[in-house]
Amino acid sequence: MAGDGKIRPSDLPAAALRERLASGSLKAVDLARDCLERVKAEEPGIGAWAWLDPDFVMHQAEALDRYRATGRAIGALHGLPVGLKDIIDTARIPTENGTAIDKGRVPEKDAFVVERLKAAGAVIMGKTVTTELAYMNPAGTRNPHAAEHTPGGSSSGSAAAVAAGMVPLAIGTQTGGSVIRPAAYCGVTGFKPTFGAIPRTGILKQSQTLDTVGVFGRDPRDAALLAEALFGHDPADPVTQPSPRPKLFETASSAPPLPPVLALVKPPGWDDADADTRAAFEELAQALGEEQCFEVPLPAHFADAADLRRRINFAEMARNYYHYAKAGRAQLSETLQEALQEGSATLAKDYLAALDWRDVLYAGLAEIFSHADAILAPAAPGPAPEGLETTGDPIFNGLWTFVGTPTVTVPVFTAGNGLPMGAQLVGARGGDARLLRTATWLYDWLDRPS
């Protein structure tokens, strides 16, 4: 809110901003200027940006306003500023991957998602802070709700920038829990789509089996708006498939034909969830009622999912980051060096066996999805932990990344210490639009007057 009590453009969700930009009641330069004012006020205490040039931002916004004045059709993201995790290549703009080894690196070509953003009329706001090579070593970004608490990782800058109102939308990536967990800690929506839905061309490759592009917005509608512009096929990314682009925003904004049914899952690690998390989910299940929320256990072999995902992640990271270790091992953190060492020691037979479990585990979810619109699970064991020496525990995220299902964090809970917590919804592979519609329904249902 502005100091005089008036609503500023940066106070509004992206979907509302899009309508105003499309109608002409809000100019791209006015939105960009307001976001830059937020950056000036909030960034010193948060540290969400790795690179940001106000002149570059305003130049884009001015060009978009001139384009709109011609009367030609505008893009789906016309005038909306978007932050990019600093592992996403941007032509003629630094992309340093959170490591001193890549200091001064400036790509010649945009990543696929950046090309999509530009085609949709988005304003490239800047590059958001990532942890070292998108792994677990914290990068210094602070939680907008409590500066002494972690914002999560590795997409910490993207989540924090959206939470602080510095930008309405941002892009991150998830290999374990790097979209869902920061979104929960920072009190925004994070959406990790079905594996392979958004091409990863031009993005730092940590694990080709797990890396997934995700998005951040204020609510599920915002996430759907951004994600829809990024979905597609790119022959350069073999995990993508030619298919019609789903109408994510239209579906997410529509009412479900019937109230959604949720399957409450207490995944491996539930015993370590804190009291606030346990109470929040028990209360939510009771409020929804037995017809809309039923508890279901996961098969016993899901207990091995975290170790299987870790084995794949570390083995592929050891291969993909070999050139970093060779060029400057002394410049890598001890945390990352230990992961690379473990990955290098992984036997081929164990790595290949772990790969086989991905579809086996997903098959175990088929019965649940036949009776429920989505799985309901915690996004993190609790609110953001105090201290900046950790990015938090991804135990409730890695399972869904491993099996390739779409997941979304809905910012609906508040812990006893006043920090936000998220409910995580999980959908069937390919069911991204339906999942986002269910997330919007839950978000609105919990926000209704009591």
C-alpha positions in Angstrom: 0.0 0.0 0.0 1.2 3.5 -0.7 1.8 5.8 2.3 -1.4 7.7 1.6 -3.4 4.5 1.7 -3.9 4.2 -2.0 -3.3 1.0 -3.8 -0.1 1.0 -5.9 0.2 -1.0 -9.1 2.8 -3.2 -7.4 0.2 -4.1 -4.7 -1.9 -5.9 -7.3 -1.6 -9.5 -8.5 -0.4 -10.1 -12.0 -3.8 -11.1 -13.4 -5.3 -7.8 -12.4 -2.3 -5.9 -13.7 -2.7 -7.7 -17.0 -6.3 -6.5 -17.4 -5.3 -2.9 -16.7 -2.3 -3.0 -19.0 -4.5 -4.5 -21.8 -7.2 -1.9 -21.4 -4.8 1.0 -21.3 -5.8 2.2 -17.9 -2.3 1.4 -16.7 0.9 2.0 -18.7 3.8 -0.3 -18.7 6.1 2.6 -17.7 4.0 3.4 -14.7 4.1 -0.2 -13.5 7.8 -0.6 -14.2 8.5 2.7 -12.3 6.5 1.5 -9.3 8.3 -1.8 -9.2 11.6 0.0 -9.3 10.6 2.1 -6.4 9.8 -1.0 -4.5 13.2 -2.4 -5.4 14.9 0.8 -4.1 13.0 0.6 -0.8 13.1 -3.2 -0.2 16.2 -4.6 -1.9 18.8 -3.3 0.7 17.3 -5.5 3.4 16.5 -8.5 1.2 19.1 -9.0 -1.5 16.9 -10.6 -4.1 18.7 -9.3 -7.2 21.9 -10.5 -8.8 21.6 -8.0 -11.7 19.1 -5.2 -12.3 19.4 -2.1 -14.5 16.6 0.5 -14.0 17.4 2.1 -17.4 17.0 -1.2 -19.2 13.7 -1.9 -17.4 12.3 1.5 -18.4 13.6 1.2 -21.9 11.6 -2.0 -22.4 8.5 -0.5 -20.8 8.6 2.6 -23.0 8.9 0.4 -26.1 5.9 -1.7 -25.1 3.8 1.5 -24.6 4.8 2.7 -28.0 3.9 -0.6 -29.5 0.5 -0.7 -27.8 -0.3 2.8 -29.2 -0.1 1.4 -32.7 -3.2 -0.6 -32.1 -1.6 -3.9 -32.9 -2.4 -7.0 -30.8 -0.4 -7.2 -27.6 1.1 -10.3 -26.0 -0.4 -12.3 -23.1 2.2 -10.8 -20.6 2.2 -7.3 -22.1 4.0 -4.9 -19.7 4.3 -7.4 -16.8 7.8 -7.3 -15.2 9.3 -10.8 -14.7 12.3 -11.7 -12.6 14.7 -14.5 -13.9 16.7 -16.8 -11.7 20.4 -16.2 -12.5 20.9 -19.6 -14.0 18.7 -18.7 -17.0 20.7 -17.4 -20.0 20.0 -13.8 -21.1 21.7 -12.4 -24.2 24.0 -9.5 -23.4 23.0 -9.7 -19.7 25.2 -11.4 -17.1 24.2 -14.9 -16.1 26.7 -16.0 -13.4 25.0 -19.1 -12.0 25.7 -18.1 -8.4 29.3 -19.0 -8.5 32.5 -16.9 -8.7 33.8 -19.3 -11.4 31.2 -17.7 -13.8 31.8 -14.1 -12.7 31.4 -11.8 -15.7 29.8 -14.5 -17.9 27.5 -12.9 -20.5 25.6 -15.3 -22.8 25.1 -14.5 -26.5 21.7 -16.1 -26.7 18.5 -16.1 -24.7 17.2 -19.2 -23.1 14.0 -20.6 -24.5 11.9 -19.2 -21.7 13.4 -15.7 -22.2 12.4 -15.9 -25.9 8.9 -16.8 -24.8 8.7 -13.9 -22.3 9.8 -11.4 -24.9 7.3 -12.8 -27.5 4.6 -12.4 -24.9 5.5 -8.8 -24.2 6.9 -9.2 -20.7 9.5 -6.8 -19.2 12.7 -8.6 -18.3 13.1 -7.0 -14.8 16.5 -8.5 -13.9 18.3 -11.6 -12.7 17.4 -12.9 -9.2 19.8 -14.4 -6.8 20.4 -18.2 -6.8 22.4 -20.4 -4.5 25.7 -21.6 -5.7 25.1 -23.5 -9.0 21.5 -23.9 -7.9 22.4 -26.3 -5.0 22.1 -26.0 -1.3 24.7 -23.4 -0.2 22.8 -20.2 0.9 23.5 -17.0 -1.1 22.5 -14.3 1.4 19.0 -13.4 0.3 16.7 -12.8 3.3 13.1 -13.6 3.9 10.9 -10.5 3.3 8.8 -11.5 6.3 11.7 -11.9 8.8 15.2 -10.9 7.8 16.8 -13.4 10.2 15.0 -16.4 8.5 15.9 -18.2 5.3 13.9 -17.5 2.1 14.7 -21.1 1.0 16.7 -22.1 -2.0 17.8 -22.3 -4.7 15.3 -20.0 -6.3 15.4 -17.8 -3.2 15.7 -14.5 -5.1 12.7 -15.1 -7.3 10.5 -16.0 -4.3 11.6 -13.1 -2.2 11.3 -10.6 -5.0 7.7 -11.5 -5.6 6.9 -11.7 -1.9 8.3 -8.2 -1.4 6.2 -6.7 -4.3 9.4 -5.9 -6.2 8.1 -7.8 -9.2 4.7 -9.5 -9.8 6.1 -12.6 -11.5 9.3 -14.6 -11.5 10.9 -17.8 -12.8 12.9 -20.4 -10.9 13.8 -24.0 -11.3 13.4 -27.1 -9.1 15.6 -30.2 -8.9 14.6 -31.1 -5.3 12.4 -28.4 -3.7 13.7 -25.1 -5.1 10.4 -23.6 -6.2 7.8 -25.1 -3.8 9.8 -24.6 -0.6 10.9 -20.9 -1.1 7.3 -20.1 -2.1 6.0 -21.6 1.1 8.6 -19.8 3.2 8.0 -16.4 1.5 4.2 -16.7 1.4 3.6 -16.7 -2.4 2.5 -19.3 -4.9 5.1 -21.5 -6.5 4.2 -23.8 -9.4 6.4 -26.7 -10.6 4.7 -28.1 -13.7 4.8 -31.6 -15.1 8.4 -32.7 -15.9 9.1 -31.6 -19.4 6.3 -29.1 -19.8 8.6 -26.1 -20.0 11.8 -26.4 -22.1 15.1 -26.0 -20.2 17.3 -24.9 -23.2 19.7 -22.2 -22.1 19.4 -23.0 -18.4 22.2 -24.4 -16.2 21.9 -28.2 -16.2 22.3 -29.8 -12.9 20.2 -33.0 -13.4 18.6 -33.8 -16.7 16.3 -36.3 -15.1 15.0 -33.9 -12.4 15.5 -30.2 -13.4 12.2 -28.5 -13.9 11.4 -24.9 -14.7 8.8 -23.3 -12.3 7.2 -20.0 -11.7 6.2 -17.7 -8.8 3.2 -15.4 -8.5 1.1 -13.9 -5.8 -1.7 -16.6 -6.2 -2.4 -19.6 -8.4 -4.0 -17.5 -11.2 -0.8 -15.5 -11.5 1.3 -18.7 -11.7 -1.0 -20.1 -14.4 -0.7 -16.8 -16.4 3.1 -17.0 -16.5 3.4 -20.7 -16.9 1.0 -20.8 -19.9 3.3 -18.5 -21.8 6.3 -20.8 -21.2 4.8 -24.2 -22.0 5.9 -25.7 -25.3 8.1 -28.0 -27.2 11.7 -27.4 -28.0 13.7 -30.1 -30.0 16.8 -29.0 -28.2 15.3 -30.3 -24.9 14.5 -34.0 -25.5 12.1 -34.4 -22.6 9.6 -31.9 -24.1 6.9 -33.2 -26.4 4.9 -31.6 -29.3 1.4 -30.9 -27.9 -1.2 -28.2 -27.8 -0.5 -25.5 -25.2 -2.9 -26.0 -22.3 -5.2 -23.1 -21.4 -3.8 -22.9 -17.9 -5.0 -19.4 -17.0 -8.5 -19.8 -18.4 -8.9 -23.1 -16.6 -7.4 -21.9 -13.3 -9.8 -18.9 -13.4 -12.8 -21.1 -13.9 -15.0 -22.7 -11.3 -14.6 -26.5 -11.0 -17.7 -28.5 -12.0 -17.9 -29.9 -8.5 -16.0 -29.0 -5.3 -12.6 -30.7 -5.6 -11.8 -33.8 -3.6 -8.4 -33.8 -1.9 -6.4 -36.8 -0.7 -4.4 -35.9 2.4 -1.0 -37.6 2.3 1.5 -37.6 5.2 4.7 -38.3 3.2 7.9 -39.7 4.5 9.3 -37.2 6.9 5.9 -36.3 8.4 7.2 -37.3 11.9 9.6 -34.4 11.6 6.9 -31.8 10.7 6.5 -29.2 13.5 3.4 -28.7 15.6 2.2 -25.8 13.5 2.2 -27.8 10.3 0.5 -30.8 11.9 -2.2 -28.6 13.4 -2.8 -26.6 10.2 -3.4 -29.8 8.1 -5.6 -31.4 10.7 -7.7 -28.2 10.9 -7.9 -27.9 7.1 -9.0 -31.5 6.7 -11.7 -31.1 9.3 -12.9 -27.9 7.7 -13.1 -29.5 4.3 -15.0 -32.5 5.7 -14.7 -36.2 4.9 -16.5 -35.9 1.6 -13.9 -33.5 0.3 -10.8 -34.6 2.1 -9.7 -38.1 3.0 -6.4 -39.4 4.3 -4.6 -42.0 2.4 -1.2 -43.7 3.1 1.5 -44.0 0.5 2.8 -47.5 -0.3 5.8 -48.5 1.9 8.4 -48.3 -0.9 7.9 -44.5 -1.1 10.1 -44.3 2.0 13.1 -44.9 -0.4 12.2 -42.0 -2.7 14.4 -39.4 -1.1 17.5 -41.6 -1.4 16.7 -42.6 -5.0 16.3 -39.0 -6.0 19.5 -38.0 -4.2 21.4 -40.7 -6.0 20.2 -39.5 -9.4 20.7 -35.9 -8.6 24.3 -36.3 -7.3 25.4 -38.7 -10.1 24.2 -36.4 -12.8 25.5 -33.3 -11.0 28.9 -34.9 -10.8 28.9 -35.3 -14.6 27.3 -32.0 -15.5 29.5 -29.9 -13.1 32.7 -31.7 -13.8 34.1 -28.7 -15.7 33.4 -26.5 -12.6 35.3 -28.9 -10.3 38.1 -29.1 -12.8 38.3 -25.4 -13.4 38.1 -24.2 -9.8 37.3 -26.8 -7.1 38.8 -24.5 -4.5 36.1 -21.9 -5.4 33.3 -24.3 -4.7 31.7 -24.6 -1.3 32.4 -27.6 0.9 28.7 -28.5 0.7 28.8 -28.7 -3.1 32.2 -30.5 -3.2 30.8 -33.2 -0.9 27.8 -33.7 -3.2 30.0 -33.9 -6.2 32.2 -36.4 -4.5 29.2 -38.6 -3.5 27.9 -38.4 -7.1 31.3 -39.4 -8.5 31.3 -42.5 -6.3 27.9 -43.7 -7.4 28.0 -47.0 -9.3 26.3 -47.1 -12.7 24.1 -50.1 -11.7 22.8 -48.1 -8.7 22.2 -45.0 -10.8 20.3 -47.0 -13.5 18.3 -48.9 -10.9 17.2 -45.6 -9.3 16.0 -44.4 -12.7 13.8 -47.4 -13.0 11.9 -46.5 -9.8 10.6 -43.2 -11.1 7.7 -44.8 -13.1 7.2 -47.5 -10.5 6.5 -44.9 -7.8 4.3 -42.9 -10.0 2.2 -46.0 -10.7 1.6 -46.2 -7.0 -0.2 -42.9 -7.1 -2.6 -43.9 -9.8 -5.2 -45.3 -7.3 -5.1 -42.0 -5.4 -5.6 -39.9 -8.5 -8.6 -42.1 -9.5 -10.4 -40.9 -6.4 -9.1 -37.4 -5.8 -8.5 -34.2 -7.9 -5.2 -33.6 -6.1 -3.0 -34.8 -3.3 -2.8 -32.4 -0.3 0.6 -32.4 1.5 2.8 -30.0 3.4 5.2 -27.8 1.4 7.8 -27.8 4.1 8.2 -29.2 7.7 7.3 -25.8 9.1 7.8 -22.1 8.5 11.1 -20.7 7.3 13.8 -21.7 9.8 15.7 -19.0 11.7 19.2 -18.4 10.4 20.8 -17.9 7.0 23.2 -20.8 7.1 20.6 -23.2 5.7 18.0 -23.2 2.9 15.6 -25.5 4.8 14.6 -29.1 4.4 13.2 -30.3 1.0 11.9 -33.6 2.3 8.3 -32.8 1.3 9.3 -31.7 -2.2 11.8 -34.1 -3.7 9.4 -37.0 -3.9 7.1 -35.1 -6.4 10.1 -33.8 -8.3 11.4 -37.4 -8.7 8.1 -38.8 -10.1 7.6 -35.7 -12.4 4.1 -34.7 -11.1 2.9 -31.0 -11.2 2.8 -29.4 -7.8 1.8 -26.0 -6.5 2.2 -24.2 -3.2 -0.9 -22.3 -2.0 0.0 -19.6 0.6 -2.9 -20.3 3.1 -1.4 -20.9 6.6 0.3 -18.7 9.2 2.6 -20.2 11.9 2.5 -19.3 15.5 5.5 -17.0 15.0 3.6 -15.1 12.3 5.5 -16.5 9.3 3.7 -17.9 6.3 3.4 -21.6 5.5 2.1 -23.3 2.4 -0.2 -26.1 1.5 1.2 -28.2 -1.4 -1.2 -29.7 -3.9 0.0 -32.4 -6.3 -1.6 -33.5 -9.5 -1.4 -36.3 -12.0 1.2 -35.9 -14.8 -0.2 -33.7 -17.5 -3.0 -32.5 -15.3 -1.4 -29.0 -14.8 -4.5 -27.0 -15.7 -6.8 -29.1 -13.4 -4.3 -28.8 -10.6 -4.1 -25.0 -10.9 -7.9 -24.8 -10.9 -8.0 -26.9 -7.7 -5.4 -24.6 -6.2 -7.3 -21.5 -7.1 -10.5 -23.0 -5.6 -8.6 -23.8 -2.3 -7.0 -20.3 -2.2 -10.4 -18.6 -2.7 -12.2 -21.0 -0.4 -9.8 -20.3 2.5 -9.9 -16.6 1.8 -13.7 -16.4 1.9 -15.5 -14.4 4.7 -16.0 -16.6 7.7 
